[in-house]
Amino acid sequence: MRAVVQRVSHASVSVDEREVARIGRGFVVLVGFRKGEAETALEWMARKIASLRVFQDGEGKMNAALDTVEGEMLVVSQFTLYADVSKGARPSFVESAPADEARRLYERFVALLRAQTDGRVATGEFQASMKVELVNDGPVTIVIDRE
């Protein structure tokens, strides 16, 4: 399982020119799943992201968590996070979970995040062609892998 977490001042996602989600201050989480992903990976990743202390505290240090700043999350499924470009110029996605498996994992992951953040989690549309707009605050971008 792989996630790219970006601290944002605001973000939105649109499908076919229709906005499907919008958040203020918080995280955009791009998440990809590998074939055969374990439930324990989902739980670990949800806890890790929800507890990241990357917001400024009262002293200006990067020490506050999402709940401390009453932040939100926008979670977008992105199978391309498991692209293999080691051979040739065309990415291979053989390590990415198949669509049915990825959808189940994605929905469970979002549910785990919502449970840990009082429901302040918006999502894109699974398997849709999306346009994600965001203002990366900092910029702060963290890549988290769980093998």
N, C-alpha and C positions, 0 to 999 in steps of 0.2 A: 504494500500500500504506500502511496506517495501523495503528499500534499504540498502545495505551494501556498503559503500564507502571506498575504500582503496587508499591512496596516494601512487603512484608508481613512480619509476624511469623509468620503461618501462614494457610493457606487450604485450601479444599476445594471440590469440585464434585460435585453429585448429579444423577442422572437418575431420575425416577420413585421418589423417596425412597430410592434406592440410591446410596451414595457410590461414585464411580468414580475419584476421585483425591484425594490429600491431600499437602500439602507443609508444611514448616516454614519457617524464615526464607528469604526470597528474593523472587521477583517473580511477580505475576500479570500475564500478558500477554494482553490482549484484542487480537485481530488481525483486520483486515478486508482484503479484496482487491478491487481495481478490475478491471473487464473488461480483458483483454489485458495483465495484469501481466507484467513481464519477469523472467526468472530473476535478472538482476543485482540487481533490487530485493530479492529474497529474501535473496541473499547479503549485500548491504549491511546490511539490517535485522537479520539474525541476528548479524553482527559487531558492529553498533552496540549492540544490547541486551546481548549477552554481555560487552561491555567497559565498560558503564556503571559509573562510579565514584560510587555514591550511598549506599554504606554507610560508617559511621563507622570511621575508622582508629584506631590507638592513641592519637592525640592528640585524638580527638573530632571530627575534621573529616570531611566527606563526601568521602572520597577513596579508598575501598576498592571493588574490583569484586566481583562475585558469586563468582568462584572463590576470591578471597582469604578470604571469610567462609564458604566451602563451602556456599553457598546453592543453592536449588533453584528451578525455574520451574514454573508451572502455566500452560499455554497454552490459550486458549479462542478458538475461531473465532467471530467476531461480525460478520455481514454488515451489521448496523445501523450500523456505524461510517461507512458511506457514505450514510447517510440524507440526503436533500435536503429541507429544510423551508422553502425560500425562498418557496414558493407554497402557500397553504392551510394546513390543520392536519394533513393526513394526509401522513406522510413518503413520499417516492418513493425507491425503491431501484434505479433504472435504472443507476446507476454501479457497483453491486456486481457482482462476477463471478458468473456463473451457477453453480449448485450443483456441477456436474461439474468445472468449471474451478477453482472455489474449493477443492474437496476436494483436487485434485491439488496446488495451490499450498500449501495448509495442510500436507499431509503432507510435502512437500519442505521447507517452512520448519521444521517440527518436527525433521526429520532433520538439517538444518543446525545448529539450536540444540543438539541432542544431541551432535553431533560436536564442538562448541565447549565443551561443559560436562561432559564425561565422562558423558553420559547422564542427568544429573540434571534431566530434563524430564518432567513429567507432563502429561496432556491431558484435556480434556473429551471429549464425544462429538460428532462433527461432525453438524450438522443436528438435534441433539436439543434439546428444551426443558430447559435446565439451571438449576439453582440454584447460584450461586457465592457462597460465604461466605468473607470475608476480614477480617483485621485490618490495615488500612493503617497502616504504621509510619512515623510522622513527623508528619503524612502526607506521603508523597512520591509524586506522580503526574506522569508525564511522557508527553506526546503526541508521537509521532514520525511524521512523514509522509515518504513517499518517492514522489514523483510521477515 
